[in-house]
Amino acid sequence: MLSCISLIAKAGGVSLPALFHSHMVLQRGQDIPVWGWAEKGETVIVEFRGKKYTATTDSNGRWQVNIPKQKAGGPYTMTISDQILTDIMVGDVWLCSGQSNVDITIERVYPQYATDIDTYSNDNIRLFQVRTKASVSVGKDVKENIGWKSANKQNAWTFSALGYFLAQKIYKETGVPQGIIQSSLGGSPIQAWLAIDSLKNTEYYSNYLLYTDSAYVAAQTKANNRANDVWFNTMNATDSGQVEGYVNPNYNDSGWNVYNQYDNRAWARHNGKAITGSIWLRQHINVDKAHAGKPAKLLLGTLHDMDYTYVNGKQVGVTYYQYPPRRYTIPAGLLHEGDNTIAVRIIVKSGMANFFKDKPHEIVFEDGNKVSLSLEWKMKTGSVMPEGPLGGKINTNNQASVLYNGMIFPLAPYAIKGVVWYQGESNTGNPLEYGNMLKKMMGNWRTIFNNPTLPFNIVQLAGYMDYSEKPQNSTWTQLREQQRLVARDDAHATITAAHDLGEASDIHPLRKREVAERCAMALLNGVQSPQPVKLEKRGEKMVVIMDQPLQDNDGTGDLEILVNGTWHNVSGKAHDKEIIINEVGDKVRYAWKSNPINATLVGKNKLPVVPFEL
């Protein structure tokens, strides 16, 4: 296991960025910038693989040397003045960035790939996780963290599953050491990752200027924190369940109404409106003698919003926001033979309480035996509150440029092989502006990394929300199209389709290894999902010409045609590089739904055809 030392190493007056650390991976086949800071006018000597490189600090105390191209290998040692960095590998370095689908950790997807994660360990794969740092001005360095770590279950547990599986796949294909830099933040919009000069003359620039006033930010933050405290204190004080003891297993809940957990329009509403505040749910389960007293896992799927969960009156888990799967440990001795009580206190700050579908709801014992939970719960409202928190709402992490300044700019000009960009969910409110911002962002990053041909692999939004039988023009589909068009028009960008790897009820689908393997195909060999080239009319048929052969398909689903201004579903056939439709119209689109579960077109390369409109 790799050891960890201080991250911004200092010796002999020389300080280094957090990236320059023992166990790091340097990019093969490119000049390698090495930089840091020291006293003005100081001479710094860097030694690597038997050669010395010298630099003198500038007026700002910054120095830099450029090590010539290196072949893959290692481990090596680098000496920087009196400082020694050890166990350095030369291979490929990838930057994974975006929002929460990059953030999703190995811990979150563990049940999907448990055996592989348990057994996999590779010291030739190194992981570096950038901690959240929002800044209104460009930073000198990223926030201190725990440095480069080798790939194993323990080190990767809170690391990006996408990045972990990407490195695993590319290492398998190349045998070359891999470095993954994860710099991402859940919920972040694309404008937070752009240089501010790219956003002048937009509303984002005006908002950015507000956040340059530290007094304003401090006042708003204080108001927001105070409003949050008051909201929760008031809710707790008025919650009937807190007063009457709804968690008590002996509490008499016989008078409570019973609802199916998925019928939230019945149980999560009060006077016709979605309940904000607290809602209590209870149900009884039976445990047999063989499993009484045994430890177990309680799986409650995913809930909106917060929850406190109790078994037989004892709290077994709490989750403070809607997305994580509830996997709570029931300790030994808590479950007893016969009747046991589960109580869940759901707290909703906005929106409507609900259970996400297609998730496990059960108690699992160590021997593999399970007790399924009922979909029927007894329900009672605890406290009805106004939407909260009230007052000074502020989110410094989502403002224009702040993540570029704090989490991307300080990484440059570290030599990297390419970028995986998986983001867009937070920009579906205005999808038509996304393509322009994505092009600007790619230009920003290529500039600071001194690489005008820096490859970008763009992951399209996964399928999400309920399937629509009828033609649908959702903002989800429009943003996917912007992603496709940007990748199509950029000679150094590729697209990875993921619409078939989504989950209707979860914006964070778990099949991250499959996404990562598709990214690897694009980054290594330029292998992408089939895309349309043009649309032709042939007599009474419309024919979509594709850029590569498709698998034969006589019943194409989720294909639509525009006739006289109205979209309607059509069937089509796929053969070689053509999709043939036996109708004539003005436009054709495919997989043009938020969650196109019936999109069945696949290329000869086994990748799904990318959603498109022509």
PASE-576838 format. One record per atom (N, C-alpha, C): x negated, y negated, z negated. Coordinates in steps of 0.001 Angstrom, whole numbers, plus 500000, padded with zeros to 6 digits. Layout:
XYZ...
***
This chain:
499149501188500000500000500000500000499114498764500000499508497739500771498722496526500836498897495725499559497819495143499113497893494297497931498271492890498338498756492101497391499133490725497663498265489793496833497795488711497443497018487728496715497657486370496938497047485320496376497586483980496538497749483638498010498838482952498331499172482796499741498493481642500428498426480504499798497656479434500403496293479499499729495428480270500367494134480547499759493267479301499796492535479079498717491668477913498630490314478341498080489277477912498764487931478192498283486995477218498974486027476683498214485071475774498806485717474574499455486864474125498930487534472956499473488353473212500711488390474451501204489145474796502410490456475454502015491555474986502589492840475644502366493388476130503699494148477216503642494657477874504843496175477935504826496788477960506013498226478188506066498579479565505504499817479711505091500258480979504499500083482150505461500170481898506758500004482975507732498612483590507701497601482768507373496219483265507377495908483863506016495971485169506000496005485912504757495470487308505046494879487921504080494492489321504251495704490128504737495439491109505596496452492016506155497220491421507331496824490236507800497561489631508908497280490367510218498152490083511203497960490594512559497699489402513470496619489499514272496285488481515254496667488981516642497058488051517503497542488420518821496399488793519764496479489966520355495502490403521346495708489644522663494655489581523466494769489074524825495042487598524961494973486825523884495147485378523920494067484730523073493729483488523397492895482732522469493638482622521140492899482738520053493508482791518718493167481518517949494099480588517798493841479401516972493766479787515493492747479294514822492618479443513370492432478037512826493252477641511857493199476265511378493441476197509876493238475012509349493476474778507931493125473347507591492828473114506324492577471757505856491396471736504891490705470630504889489575470428503971489358468918503858488294468534503172487994467109503056487651466521504418487983465270504607487692464584505853486202464696506178485896465096507414484518465188507855483791466456507449484468467366506765483812468599506314483647469580507474482556470311507477482300471336508484482795472683507965483540473376508813484100474673508446483565475714509422483102476837508884482572477921509706483476479142509572483927479640510721484753480843510762483941481966511401483855483110510727483156484275511256484153485407511477484091485988512687485002487091513008484340488004514029484257489259513689483701490304514550482311489930515070481469489448514147480072489195514463479772487868515121480785486998515306480539485704515921481016484585515003480342483428515157480666482277514336481283481180515187482254480468514582482935479365515244482964478202514258482617477009514723482456475868513834483426474753514203483970474103513180484852472954513393484595471918512314484912470668512636484813469579511668486193468975511485486571468718510252487916468200509986488088466815510579489319466508511013489612465195511578489972464218510473490493463059510863490799462008509881491890462405508913492712463425509293493766463921508404493331465144507604492058465520507738491557466671506998491893468003507640492371467989508895492714469243509568491563469688510461491336470987510474490327471567511361490944472744512120490356473088513251490826474237514027489709474778514894489620476091514961488758476765515924489637477683516767489160478006517942489886478923518834488992480116519129489372481266518586488638482496518827489039483045520191488074483395521034488415483926522370489225485206522276489826485565523399490686486733523490490019487973522904490829488763522180490346489981521539491175491179522006490561492330521988491284493566522261491925494081520975492946494903521136493628495471519964492662496316519159492825496282517860491984497100516984492036496607515561491111497101514769491027496733513358490937497977512496490793497809511204490848496529510478489523495772510538489656494437510519488502493553510577488517492618509369487381491914509216487245490917508157486982489559508795487573488529508236487327487155508679486838486338507498485744485619507708485215484731506672485425483296507113486028482488506255486267481077506522485608480298505392484441479730505705483588479121504680483322480163503594483741479925502372483485480889501298484645481855501086485571481843501976486787482639501791486741483886502677487143485016502144487088486271502891488496486847503004488940487057504246490215487711504516489918489105505055490561490115504495490250491498504847491446492199505484491182493389506039492227494260506574493051493548507656492359492863508556493023492136509644493125493045510864494305493081511482494519493860512687494692492919513882494330493408515052494592492696516301495562493546517111496661492951517490497696493686518228498687492716518820499970492955518618501028492078519122501788491457517965502100490180518102502826489440517067504114488901517680505220489171517028506543488751517503507206487871516455507847486820516905508621485935516038510097486253516210510759486633515124512203486926515136512928485796514415513825485124515116514477483963514525515945483928514915516696483104514185518124482975514419518868482842513111520061483449513050520850483336511829521033484688511167522202484963510607522320486070509660522109487450510256522339487628511556522110488946512120520622489261512260519770488246512133518339488487511953518046488713510475518743487980509624518548488115508173518931489491507634519894490172508263520396491432507728519235492370507439519186492839506205518011493540505700518091495051505908516962495689505683516926497146505674517853497689504588517930497022503465518837497460502392520279497519502890520690496519503699522068496451504166522387497598505125521438497949506000521720498970507013521265500358506574520765500464505363520164501725504899521054502950505116522361502895504796523182504107504996523216504585506445523011503677507395523009504052508798521791504894509179520669504622508520519390505209508941518585505715507740519286506246506745518655506559505463517439507471505603517575508556506333516474509521506433515251508885507056515440508160508145514316507528508817513640506496507926514423505693507243513853504653506375513115505279505203513675506338504647513034507007503510511656507558503868511500508022505081510288508760505439509278507932506231509680506754506708508786506009507598507852505098506818506577505167507160505561504280506603504486504099507655504077502864507900503095502616508952502259501388508593500983501628508284500098500533507913499671499711509118499995500169510320499684499399511521500797498431511898501859498401511105502920497412511269502897496510510049502851495198510282502783494236509176503953493260509290504513492906508163505722492083508103505435490789507345505887489670507905505709488369507259507050487645507280507555487321506102508885486714505981508764485264505540509262484348506373509239482923506057510408482606505134510122481992504019511179481611503085511885480348503563513140480194503152513944479059503584513326477740503131513185476845504085512663475517503775513248474531504776514171473708504339514762472671505187514041471359504926513672470664506006512908469435505852513297468451506944513412467172506597513744466156507587512497465658508311511338466115507919510103465772508627509298467045508843508479467067509894507726468277510203506764468594509063506716469877508720505911470312507589504525470761508005503611470723507047502243471192507275502170472700507173502986473274506287502947474721506090504324475206505682504559476494505884505807477089505425505755477259503915506889477520503347506981477711501903506203478956501483505539478878500340504758480023499883505623481271499790505024482405500137505754483663500055504787484764499664505166486010499864504339487117499387503444487689500473503300486977501590502286487343502568502652488496503474501650489003504152501828490119505077501920491426504301502874492271504673503068493561504010503163494657505058502687495837504707502802496957505639504231497495505637504569498210506703505937498691506880506155499986506117506929499912505062507440501084504361508756500673503715509433501620503138510772501353502605510749500233501578509824500274500662509785499271499601509522497873500156508519497741501022508158496432501549509202495877502507509900496759503205510872496312504210512276496154503645512499496494502395513845496559501825514608495247501990513924494118501829514585492819501973514129492099503237513561492833504170513085492251505428514127492487506524514019491721507579514933491836508712514931493238509301516105493865509333516208495190509947515894495109511433516336494047512092516056493871513505514548493828513749513841493027512968512401492921513138511670494204512820512089494866511765511471496138511355511603497181512462512814497343512991513024498356514031512366497949515352512277496650515615511576496187516809510112496619516759509450496359515638508042496740515502507870498248515597508780498969514966508699500432514990508773500958516423509695500422517211509862500874518587508657500496519448508192499260519337507077498830520182505795499560519798505600499803518517504417500577518120504473501989518699505646502586518670505798503931519229505459503942520710505827502881521418505604502821522860504161502480523206503508501674522380502185501143522747501028501681521906501315502084520667500244502485519759499393501322519286499852500100519539499106498890519195499654498316517889498787497823516980499279497208515742500313496117516030501307496043515180502415495106515360502561494186514153502774492905514438503085491939513392504421491292513685505290491254512695506601490626512833506683489449511876506970488276512432507228487089511618508728486835511650509369486929510505510798486653510407510995485240509893511598484390510713511922483036510297513362482769510711514292482988509810515719482943510133516501482491508917517751482096509164518611481689508053520061481903508414520769482655507583522172482933507795523000481668507878523920481629508826524824480506508964524246479296509671522983479369510081522342478188510661522769477984512110523086476756512501523404476450513898522126476188514681522215476261515988521026476114516814520378474748516647521171473705516409520591472367516313519611472239515153519750473095514144518803473059513031517417473542513429517320474234514576516058474822515026515425474021516162515959472836516477515417471996517543514610470837516975513635470369517755512942469136517415513928467979517510513837467034516589514855465986516512514861465106517759513721464937518415513691464116519627514552464702520740514812466012520672515657466654521684517129466350521490517480465763520353518893465582520009519303464113519928518433463216520384518817461808520382520030461590521276520808460579520934522047460256521652523116461324521470523030462083520381524072463045520042524533462783518609525680463364518258526179463225516886525239463882515888524509464897516344523593465582515441522476464653514980522068463763515845520997462838515485521474461871514400522708461405514522523255460502513499523336461199512149523804462445512163523870463184510905522490463384510314521523463661511165520140463826510710519653462569509983519959461394510547519505460156509923520080459987508522521321460426508321521898460368506973521053461167505988520565462313506448519837463201505558518391462781505337517938461752506048516610461223505760516621460313504536517813459966504059517949459146502853518002460077501648516913460212500951516831461171499837517805460828498720518069459529498518519017459143497464520428459612497818520776459490499099522087459962499555522213461473499347521184462204499746521219463662499605521316464051498134520544463381497286520569463703495854521947463429495259522559462313495646523878461968495108524935462960495574524888463298496853525870464249497386525665465636496768524422466033496603524149467340496004524648467394494565524415466334493825524887466275492441526409466356492398527073465623493293528533465654493335529042467040493697528379467681494630528786469016495058528632470029493926527505469962493239527271470885492125528272470667490999528552469399490716529517469101489665530915469570490064531292469341491324532604469786491791532730471307491704531660471996492052531665473459491980531876473932490546531169473308489608531298473693488198532709473439487678533251472271488009534598471924487535535628472882488122535486473199489397536437474104490056536449475468489377535267476039489158535205477362488536535652477323487077535282476293486366535698476205484961537220476120484852537828475343485726539289475205485710539964476515486095539421477183487114539998478456487532539925479482486406538779479569485758538621480545484677539560480244483511539725478963483218540574478586482078542050478869482344542450478887483611543861479084483944544152480477484506543185481353484489543345482696485038544047483585484006545249484022484337546011484850483399545283486149483086544515486643484041543796487890483814542709487767482777542112486593482676541091486359481658541719486345480275542935485791480205543622485676478911544222487011478474544841487716479419545589488922479082544773490211479200543555490111479716542676491279479744543015492295480820543101491841482068543434492763483150542357493818483389541151493590482876540090494590483071540249495757482110541003495577481066541160496615480044541829497851480647541206499007480543541811500204481153543167500546480556543445500088479332544731500385478689545787499324478961545434498324479753546407497283480076547573497900480853548770497506480519549974498050481162550265497269482449549927497875483594550136497213484878551363497756485615552259498422484879553410499070485529554335498064486201554315496833485771555193495830486365554599495104487557553353495424487919552710494725489046553259495227490373553267494367491359553650494764492707552544495590493355552928496491494249551980497364494936551933496972496412550697496841496938550508496441498325549428497295498974549549497448500289548450498021501056547347496973501161546102497385500968545008496421500918544855495615502215545301496184503343545166495470504607546334494529504896547350494555504043548502493670504218548290492388503416547189491696503733546847490533502913547794489361503122548567489388504198549557488314504359550675488439503318550744489591502679551715489772501599551086489490500235549935490121499953549392490012498594548453488830498372547969488214499460546993487125499298547609485760499591548939485675499443549614484409499707550484484014498516550652482709498368551493482168497292552277480999497869553597481097497782554474480064498339554161479788499810553870480871500527553644480761501958552247480331502362551369480090501396550006479648501708548991480657501183547856480713501857546773481579501387546342481142499991546152482110499106545744481808497738544273481427497707543983480258497159542621479946496743542642479956495224541645480594494678541623480845493237541277482297493000541991482957492100541662484345491761542868485257491923542583486482492357543588487529492538543045488799491890543907489494491168543515490736490503544128491937491217543323492960491403543768494222491982543376495348491045544271496292490900543995497452490043544499498725490725543768499823490487544283501130490869543684502181489945544359503340489904543935504441489050543432505584489922542343506212489486541794507360490213541634508521489233541655509717489776541505510914488949540137511534489200539443511851488123538126512491488201538219513865487540537710514874488236537805516218487674536746516452486593536881517543485899536006517854484768534553517968485201534319518528486411532947518761486867532177517464487075532893516368487359532208515114487655532394514066486565533128514398485534533297513468484415531935513160483799531675511879483574530429511460482957529246511356483893529412511772485138528304511751486093528163510356486710526942509949487003526757508672487716527275508791489137527622507642489708528190507645491063528017506272491680528355506195492960528385504924493675529839504587494000530226503353493733531538502859494118531378502022495378532003502448496466531938501731497733533269501043497981533238499717498022534462498928498204534497498220499546533672498655500480533664498004501779533160496585501674533788495697502422533432494286502409534680493475502132534551492486501264535686491686500823535455490217501121536535489481501234536481488025501276537225487524500036536567486865499109535305486148499253534328486721498207534457486294496963533681486832495848534453487960495173533716488792494427534428489763493596533629490088492346534372490363491280533853490992490067534596492317489958533872493412489844534500494733489883534202495493488595535244496146488074535175496825486779535666498263486906535012499162486210535466500543486090535658500834484619536881501219484276537225501504482875536801500366481950537012499120482422536762497944481602535346497436481623534420498152482233533022497729482274532692497178483658532064496007483691531683495434484987530570496273485609530801496699486859529802497503487557529175496743488728529731495593489070529154494844490168529789493492490348529024492603490983529519491284491357528820490888492647529577490287493566529020489767494809529580488370495003528694487428495349529087486025495301529546485442496635529529486248497691530053485755498957530552486932499780531131486651500948531998487626501596531295488734502357530065488562502797529528489467503799528917490775503302528218490801502170527540492054501812528512493191501520528171494420501936528974495576501539528875495791500038529997496117499446530018496353498005529613497806497730528421497996497207527910499309496834527463499218495386528369499570494489528127499365493076527824500684492373526896500635491430526497501823490679527397502001489452527982503173489347528737503534488143527798504343487261527434503844486099526436504541485278526985505833484676526061506703484304526446507954483645527240507655482374528267508441482159529067508314480943530274507414481055530399506665482152531508505720482257532791506389482761532672507276483729533840507979484226534184509151483306535474509346483066535875510466482227536890511342482973537099512509482486538034513426483123539443512836483100540140512985484218541510512491484293541577511088484846542439510255484242542739508930484767541629507928484459541200507192485499540219506112485371540759504892486106540345503720485648540884502476486190539801501666486890540134501196488082539288500244488795540031498925488854539366497861488438539944496514488507538995495623489298539557494871490221538766493970491057539350492564490945538506491637490567538903490229490544538288489554491767539133489198492729538680488520493932538842487019493736537790486279494071537817484818493971537649484249495372538594483393495754538609482819497098538489481303496997537466480762497652537283479308497654537932478646498868538053479404499958538736478905501152539126480110501994540067479924502902540523481042503722541473481937502950541567483198503373542490484145502763541753485402502336542044485869501126541425487099500628541765488256501550540796489138501761541098490319502568540024491390502417540417492615502736539510493743502876539175493881504365537892493998504693537505494235506080537770495696506428538284495925507619538663497276508033537447498107508428537708499423508502536712500390508972535459500409508102535643500234506814534556500322505855534875501427504851533858502027504223534125503082503245534715502524501952535732503203501429536346502860500143536458504158499348535444504419498517535383505711497845534365505677496712534440506709495887533411506956494868532617508171495323531299508020495361530432509082495859529517509540494722529555510837494432528709511401493385527389511893493973526417512110493116525085512489493568525074513831494286526053514692494010526102515990494686526817515915496030527208514694496429527873514512497714529382514535497649529962514962496537531411514960496401531930513521496340533149513351496852533719512012496942535136511987496391535516510833495875536899510551495510537323509344496338538242509551497259538707508452498103539598507512497315539381506211497513540264505233496893541539505112497711542606504800497031543868504574497721543828503229498434544530503130499542544700501846500204545736500989499492546443501609498551547487500902497802546911500391496478547091499106496224546619498486494988547773497778494289547708497763492964548586496894492202547944495510492172548747494493492383548203493146492558548932492135491689548148491162491182548735490044490457547822488818490618548450487666490839547686486431490970547132486016489619545873485609489592545256485143488362545389483651488196544862482907489168544923481449489106545032480908490521545940479959490728546075479305492035545433477931491942544451477709492829543661476483492795543726475778494139543403474485494161543213473820495459541944474369496108541847474201497436540656474682498123539426474036497503538411474821497312537252474300496597535965474795497200534823474334496693534741473295495671535151471923496221535567471043495314535982469706495693534764468791495766534971467601496337533942466581496203532886466608497286531670466195496899530599465946497845530059467178498514530671467589499608530208468770500325528969468418501145527948469222501017526702468933501698525983470246501967525352470340503108524566471529503423523307471083504140522245470936503395520993470447503967520395471437504952520721472720504835520115473726505703520678473713507121521835473090507325522500473150508625522359471883509444521583470939508974521455469685509710520439469795510844520563468909511781519689468933512948518232468908512541517453469792513152515990469796513106515364470298511805516148470439510741515526470677509439514835472042509341515336473051510053514687474367510005513523474426510992513654473736512104512504473572512998511343472939512235511642471891511482510601471173510747509953472021509661510781472780508945510274473498507774509888474935508010510410475566509105510226477011509244509670477446510606509561476522511569508995476861512881507742476040513169507842474733513106506697473878513405505453474265512600505577474554511298504365474893510540503719476216510959504453477066511678503879478336512136502951478130513332503175477074514070502413476828515292501063476182514959500043476471515772500075477237517021499608478691516874500046479380515831499670480782515643499977481546516933499049482354517386499223483062518656500249484182518502501283484147519348502324485170519304502581485696520711503118486893520774503411487554522048504746487096522624505740486881521745507063486503522221508021486278521076509247485877521432510277485513520460511535486319520726512148486829519650513506487366519716514419486345519051515406485866519789516337484847519297517731485455519248518265485610518018519600486180517827520386485187516990521179484373517658521910483298516988523026482837517907524033482209517341525108481645518137526446481656517447526611482531516459527893482627515770528318481275515187527354480502514698527674479212514083527895478100515088527757478402516368527983477389517402529175477703518296529968478706517928531110479055518768532207477992518735532120477045517815533089475954517801532949475034518997531765475001519585531525474164520772530551474903521683531012475971522325530082476850523039529489476247524299530195475309524940529731474823526237528472473959526127528181473426524948526957472655524769525768473549524399526047474833524146525016475718523600523873475952524583524214476160525850523177476476526821522130475389526915522568474142526937521636473025527030520735472971525804521299473196524626520483473169523412519511474344523365519955475512523848519061476666523862517862476410524773518093475807525948516985475481526838516021474488526179516571473490525500515723472521524814514910473188523703515564474068522954514860474740521853513695475570522375513927476322523451512864477129524019511709476240524485512046475083525048511004474144525459510230473594524272510947473248523189510290472772521968509270473776521460509688475018521358508828476042520777507641476353521676507873476382522982506765476639523904505728475521523812506200474307523568505277473183523448504393473315522216504977473568521064504167473586519847503281474829519753503688475919520424502844477109520444501859477092521626501834475968522351500889475780523465500972476923524469502193477340524768502388478465525676503639478206526522503482477589527694504651477260528525505373478478529080504751479653529011505414480874529494505774481814528342505864481290527129506193482117525971507500482866526214507491484195526171508721484959526441509752484802525320511005484666525710512134484670524779513067485800525173513424486619524207514484487603524407515713487126523638516792486865524360518008486307523776519009487430523563519409487636522317520394488658521994521782488026522055522639488569522894524005488056522983524810488425521740525856487653521502526724487920520363527350489306520477527362490021519373527979491345519326529500491224519345530163492334519664531616492360519621532123492069518223533201491297518134533734490889516836535195490494517012535967490724515986537398490416515918538221491488516639539534491395516479540425492409517032540391492378518559540574493554519130540593493677520587541879493089521151541750492429522279542914491868522971543170492642524247544376493188524387544737493875525628544860492892526785545302491688526487545505490677527515544211489912527763544095489272528925542935488413529177542777487380528068541555487121527733541259486285526567540145485316526928540277484093526522539253483087526827538736482509525521538123483350524730537668482922523411536347482175523512536063481392522489534783480689522442533621481661522308533901482839521757532868483884521627532347484271523022533278484460523956532875484862525304532162483720526021532613482505525808531990481365526468530543481182526015530293481413524736528919481274524257528033482392524806528573483610524887527805484694525510527385484322526938528313483695527659528010483320529039526894482280529084526900481346528152525813480370528092524476481072527841524488482056526973523263482814526714522787483522527982523730484119528709523370484835529936522779483898530977523405482746531161522959481823532194521581481247531881521330480962530628520003480453530257518935481493530547519188482743530156518209483804530418518021484032531911519122483963532659519038484174534106518163483127534782518262481882534319517593480771534998516188480490534475515739481252533516514407481052532936513537482253533290512457482008533991511605483101534465510945483875533335510936483312532143510248483955531024511209484302529885512487484431530237513495484818529250514204486077529714514633486869528756515406488081529032516640488072528145517627488877528543518885488951527788519066490362527256519547490475526037519906491764525457521388491748525121522147492592525805523580492700525534523809493492524251524764493039523451525077493731522199526575493794521946527388493484522975528836493451522766529390494813522376528700495886522781529169497239522484528673497754521141527876496955520439527302497376519155527919496621517988529053495957518222529660495158517176530685495920516351531297495208515415532357495741514555533477494710514500534689495156514742535820494230514806535973493412513533535721494010512391536010493342511126534774492766510447533612492882511081532384492443510411531506491686511395531231490439511084530376489617511939528924490064511871528636490962510945527279491496510782527276493005511036527353493420512292527342494856512579526029495493512140526098496782511807524963497444511172524003498126512139524350498255513396523527499050514320522343498229514836521494497849513905520383496972514240519243497708514953519086498987514717518017499703515421518315499747516915519570499981517284519918500033518692519686498676519364520023497586518670519754496256519220518250496060519397517487496424518369516037496231518413515397497027519546515875498226519779515302499049520844515581498442522212516744497820522385517029497123523638516122495897523789515900495182522690514978494041522741513586494501523156513145495624522612511819496139522935511710496469524420512756497057524995512754497381526422512561496119527261513236495039526851513138493785527605511771493143527431511259493127526214509992492460525938508802493204526520508858494517526492507726495305526977507716495447528495508865495714529063508919496092530473509887495269531307510512494269530707511476493467531441512750494203531777513011495320531102514213496111531370515397495465530643516402495059531398517549494370530837518852495018531287519924494574530668521251494977531117521477494505532548522222495294533341522561494855534704523356493553534671523055492683535642523719491389535729524236491156537147525257490305537262525792490023538606524879489086539385524876489275540692524117488400541586525058487476542348526130488036542899527091487219543635528406487966543770529435487226544197530778487772544400531131487618545874531571488714546487531933488699547904533390489113548092534028488552549125535344489003549550535162489874550795535706491073550738535642491987551878537057492448552205537664491786553143539040492126553471539949491883552285540597492935551825541502492828550680540831493290549392539530493183549353538779493595548159537825492488547729537539492501546442536488491658545885535362492578545433534120492203545745532974493029545411531942492192544655531588492669543457530528492038542677529223492768542987528240492029543471526926492592543751526070492443542498525495493548542030524692493550540812523199493550541144522392493250540159520949493178540387520250494523540276520987495563539875520402496892539739521518497936539799521169499191540072522201500222540218522956500501538926524226500861539084525083501229537964525391502714538024525759503261536891526297504612536879527687504579537518528009505602538287529321505657538921530423505610537868531457504823538127532554504646537186533821504364537988534792505259537896536024505123538673537145504418537926536909504039536675537972503401535895537437502310535000536889501280535602536254500213534840537259499483533957536958499360532681537819498640531751537349497216531526538252496388530973537969494994530638537432494207531822538052494444532987537742493714534210538959492866534549538725491604534910539833490679535155539595489896536435540688489424537023540612488628538236541543487432538108541132486305538682541926485080538639542679484916539957544005484921539870544858484762541050545844483631540785545832482617541649546763481484541517546711480870540121545499480748539594545304480088538310545577480931537092545892482224537276546209483095536134545296484312536140544735484601535001543904485790534855544790487003534569544448488136535192545144489370534838544185490544534956544499491606534220543657492797534185543711493533535514542576494063535925542507494889537133541599496075536849541707497085537690540779498211537608539771498072538732538647498699538563537621498639539577536783499896539569535956500027540578535049501157540669533627500634540784532728501340540132531315500984540200530562502068540941529743501638541899528887502573542627527646501833543092526498502419542817525214501832543173525141500414542600525004499395543433524884498031542927526173497229543101527297497912543202528542497208543474529654497576542496530454496564542173531723496758541462532811496354542448533684497271542792534676497064543852536064496948543225536769495869543563538111495595543042539069495548544222540158496302544155541106496394545272542150495281545240541736494099544864542588492914544888541726491722545260542386490659545665541669489452546049542060488315545103541062487566544666541320486436543788540212485407543910540252484425543039539278483333543094538057483582542215538249484275541105537154484548540185537294485967539636536166486484539156536145487790538495535366487641537193535849488302536178535054488346534948535150489721534324534120490013533525533989491349532948533614491232531472534229492090530650533977492112529195534191490727528599535162490015529129535399488627528729536370488580527550535992489234526480536788489277525261535849489172524067536391488701522953535552488602521754534969489956521383535778491003521561535322492356521221535763493306522339535000493364523435535428494122524623535167495620524492535954496274523677535685497682523353535926498620524531536642498156525551536895499002526721535980498681527893534966497880527662533987497583528704533090498814528876533214499480530030532588500795530196531470500836531228531138499725531823530106499724532858528717499838532240527927500750532813526585501008532301525637501132533486524429500612533333523439500724534385522792502089534416522085502355535498521301503586535576520259503648534463519888502471533951518924502417532840519588502640531487520874502982531500521668503308530306522005502091529444521736500899529941522108499690529218523465499190529714524281498643528819525606498160529235525489496940530138526403496825531083526451495642531935526767494425531067526044493360531295526220492152530510527582491521530830528295490963529855529534490239530153529254489073531092530199488789532001529955487703532955531270487166533516531153485968534098532226485381534902531603484852536184532222485165537329531740484696538636532879483981539353
***
